[in-house]
Amino acid sequence: MTHHGRMRRRTIRSLLPCLAVAGVLAAGALAACGATDPVAPPPISPGTGPQPREVNLIARDWEFVPPIVDLVPGETVLLHVINGGLEVHEAIIGGMAVQEAWEAAEAAAVDGPPGSMPSVSVPPGVAGVRIVVRSGERVDLEWAVPPDAAKVEALVIGCHIPGHWERGMQAAVRIPPGGDT
């Protein structure tokens, strides 16, 4: 799986108040549902090439918000990855083989200069989608979800900056019922 889309990088100083409100709303929604209750996904109108569905993913230090991202196979999304943390983060989308490949590749880069992001790569067959976001930035990626996403290995979103994955910086990808077009 590779990304075939456009990526844009933005600073988010002006978005910080919005991020704070979004975090409070998300925490309130999770608290109202109970920590162990599964939350049914809301109905989704799949995005298209001319009109992608916007999906927000906030990377904070050691977690993604929301912890579950709903995607429809074959849809086009405009993914906004926002770094609300203090460190560089990344969002790697792919199955466990993709996550393991990035974890191994980035573990080898652990001795890089302080504050740098790993300049690593993996073979194309296990590359998935990788979005690197510096603290205070937003990166936008228009991405077509693979049409067979419901039929292949479960997708996961992970951050493999050394130490982040092992601290739990992961989000699940959920294919809603009926979302397997």
C-alpha positions in Angstrom: 0.0 0.0 0.0 1.4 3.4 -1.0 -0.1 6.8 -0.8 -1.0 8.5 -4.0 -2.0 11.9 -2.9 -1.0 15.5 -2.1 0.6 16.4 1.1 0.7 19.9 2.6 2.5 21.1 5.8 1.1 23.9 8.0 2.0 25.4 11.3 -0.9 25.3 13.8 -0.2 28.0 16.3 -3.5 29.6 15.4 -5.2 26.2 15.7 -4.1 25.5 19.3 -7.3 26.9 20.9 -9.3 24.6 18.6 -7.2 21.6 19.5 -7.8 22.3 23.2 -11.5 22.4 22.6 -11.4 19.2 20.5 -9.4 17.4 23.2 -11.9 18.4 25.9 -14.8 17.3 23.7 -13.2 14.0 22.8 -12.4 13.3 26.5 -15.9 14.2 27.5 -17.4 11.9 24.8 -15.1 9.0 25.9 -16.0 9.6 29.6 -19.7 9.6 28.8 -19.4 6.3 27.0 -17.4 4.6 29.7 -13.8 3.4 29.1 -14.8 -0.2 28.2 -18.0 0.4 26.2 -17.4 0.1 22.4 -18.7 3.1 20.6 -20.6 2.5 17.4 -19.3 4.5 14.5 -21.6 7.3 13.2 -23.0 6.8 9.7 -20.3 7.7 7.2 -20.8 9.4 3.8 -17.7 8.1 2.0 -15.5 10.7 0.4 -14.8 10.8 -3.4 -11.9 12.1 -5.5 -13.6 15.5 -6.2 -15.0 15.7 -2.6 -12.8 13.8 -0.1 -14.1 13.2 3.4 -12.1 15.1 6.0 -10.6 13.0 8.8 -8.7 14.6 11.7 -6.0 12.7 13.6 -4.2 14.5 16.5 -0.8 13.1 17.5 0.1 14.0 21.1 3.0 12.6 23.1 2.3 8.9 23.3 -1.3 8.8 21.9 -3.5 9.5 18.9 -6.9 11.2 19.2 -9.2 9.6 18.3 -7.9 6.2 19.2 -10.1 4.6 16.5 -10.4 6.0 13.0 -13.3 4.9 10.8 -12.5 4.5 7.1 -14.6 3.1 4.2 -12.8 0.9 1.6 -12.4 2.8 -1.7 -13.2 6.2 -0.4 -11.0 9.3 -0.7 -10.1 11.1 2.6 -8.3 14.3 3.3 -6.4 13.3 6.3 -5.3 16.1 8.6 -2.5 14.9 10.9 -2.0 17.5 13.7 0.9 17.3 16.1 -0.3 18.7 19.4 2.7 17.2 21.2 6.1 18.5 22.0 8.1 15.9 19.9 8.1 14.9 16.3 5.5 12.3 15.5 4.4 10.3 12.5 1.3 8.5 11.4 2.1 5.2 9.6 -1.0 3.5 8.2 -0.7 -0.2 7.4 -1.1 -3.7 8.7 1.2 -5.2 11.3 3.8 -6.2 8.7 4.1 -2.5 7.8 4.2 -1.5 11.5 6.9 -4.0 12.3 9.0 -2.9 9.3 9.0 0.7 10.4 9.6 -0.2 14.0 12.7 -2.2 13.0 14.0 0.5 10.5 13.6 3.4 13.0 15.1 1.4 15.9 18.3 1.4 13.9 18.2 5.2 13.7 17.9 5.7 17.4 21.4 7.2 17.6 20.6 10.2 15.3 21.3 13.8 16.3 19.1 15.2 19.0 15.8 16.6 17.8 16.0 15.1 14.3 13.4 12.8 12.8 14.6 9.5 11.6 15.6 9.6 7.9 14.8 5.9 7.2 12.9 3.9 4.7 11.5 0.5 4.2 10.9 -1.6 1.1 7.9 -0.5 -1.0 6.0 -3.7 -0.3 5.8 -2.9 3.4 5.9 0.9 3.3 2.2 1.7 3.9 1.5 5.4 4.3 3.9 7.6 6.3 3.2 11.2 7.4 5.8 12.9 9.6 4.6 15.9 11.6 6.8 18.3 13.7 5.5 19.8 16.9 3.0 22.5 16.2 2.4 21.5 12.6 -0.4 20.0 10.6 0.2 17.9 7.5 -2.7 17.2 5.1 -2.7 14.1 2.8 -5.4 13.2 0.3 -5.5 9.4 0.3 -7.6 6.8 -1.4 -8.4 4.0 1.1 -7.6 0.6 -0.7 -10.8 -0.9 -2.0 -9.9 -4.3 -0.4 -9.2 -2.7 3.1 -12.0 -4.8 4.7 -10.7 -8.0 3.3 -7.0 -7.8 4.0 -4.9 -7.5 7.2 -6.3 -5.1 9.7 -5.0 -1.6 9.3 -3.4 0.2 12.2 -2.0 3.7 12.6 1.3 3.9 14.5 4.2 6.2 15.4 7.6 4.6 15.3 9.8 7.4 16.3 12.1 5.4 18.7 10.2 4.6 21.9 6.8 5.9 20.8 5.2 2.6 19.6 6.3 0.8 22.7 4.7 3.5 24.8 1.3 2.8 23.1 1.3 5.4 20.3 -1.2 3.5 18.2 -4.7 3.9 16.8 -7.0 1.3 15.4 -8.6 1.6 12.0 -12.2 0.4 12.0 -14.1 -0.5 8.8 -17.8 0.2 9.8 -20.5 -2.4 9.1 -21.6 -2.2 5.5 -18.4 -0.3 4.7 -17.0 -3.1 2.6 -17.9 -1.8 -0.8 
